[in-house]
């Protein structure tokens, strides 16, 4: 169907993707380690923590699009993205110190306040970084390559984030506090270094031209670009599915399969295959197109999820094998959905007389991710409380443990099924995208992009 993409220079690609390393310390712990840590080890309870994480993410519904709008509105003589990602570093580090290394006793207000700070830094950095990736090329397949390697480096970051607590768990039998703190230090040390590399080597065209976007123009993005809407819905559903699994994974390893002591080591098996799976999904998308590759990936993930129903208690070999299979598909949706969304920004620019609103459009993308993650944690924790599951108890009833298993399996499968409907017959094919780029070139829209 298609040819191999024209390559971005290795130095540019490596510097751009390096920023994904600290992102791993923001994504994985917030989904897997921090909710149980605050709920169980710091004693805030699953219902309270679920509500707080949900409220913090709902706040992103306001901050993400606002940051995206301001990013498009206020470029600088250094470029459209550089000053924004530099601003994110001190904010993120301040929030990381408070969240990853909290005092022994914390209140719900403490968690709310510092989560808001951390999420603000995350918003600025993630929106900037993703929009910057779309700026680097207008090639249909090269975008899959850029976001593919971004995801590979992030998976490598997740692996590195997990190695430290896994080693500490095996060698020194450390507790949850030390595990979480080690992830925080990974973020605090790696973020300034990788952002400096990005600022130095990744091109960002300097401009002082502001994008004057009215509220009616923003609304028009949603009313005139159905491909973008379908992409956003698919983003929400696939990340809801992933977060619903990861948010209760530690509970499942302990209560369903009796493998709490091996949890960090097993999570390594979940993320290590993602490094090898990403090139496979990239190659498949080059061959059959991004929408079809994404449909296959979601179907594959749902089949793996069903396999969890067959794993016996305390069977580490079976769970390790299944985690490996699941890990191969973890990176597919982040890669292909970001690449598809980047293509929708070209269509929007064509409809908007050549003006790109990439920052705002990717801000809505990250809002969908975060809102999905928060609602997944909030809803699953609420359902756990509803069925009588108590993460702090010494014993849970067989019924509540069985309910935990059904939640781990059913919610992601249902979410992915609806997401597949959104991607089915996606309108921006390689041929359609080629025509869009030709029209943008014809009106001179790509000269400063």
Buried (B, 14 or more C-beta within 10 A) or exposed (E): EBEEBEEBEEEBBBBBBBBBBBBBBBBBBBBBBBBBBBBBBBEBBBBBBBBBBBBBBBBBBEBBBBBBBBBBBBBBEBBBBBBBBBBBBEBBBBBBBBBBEBEEEBEBEBBBBBBBBBBBBBBBBBBBBBBBBBBBBBBBBBBBBBBBBBBBBBBBBBBBBBBBBBBBBEEEEBEBBBBBBBBBBBBBEBBBEBBBBBBEBBBBEEBEEEBEBEEEBBEBBEEEBEBBBBBBBBBBBBBBBBBBBBBBBBBBBBBBBBBEEBBBBBBBBBBBBBBBBBBBBBBBBBEBBBBBBBBBBBBBBBEBBEBBEEBEEEBBEBBBBBBBBBBBBBBBBBBBBBBBBBBBBBBBBBBBEBBBBBBBBBBBBBBBBBBBBBBBBBBBBBBBBEBEBBBEEEEBEEEBBEBBBEBBBBBBBBBBBBBBEBBEEBEBBBEBBEEBBEBBEEEEBBEEB
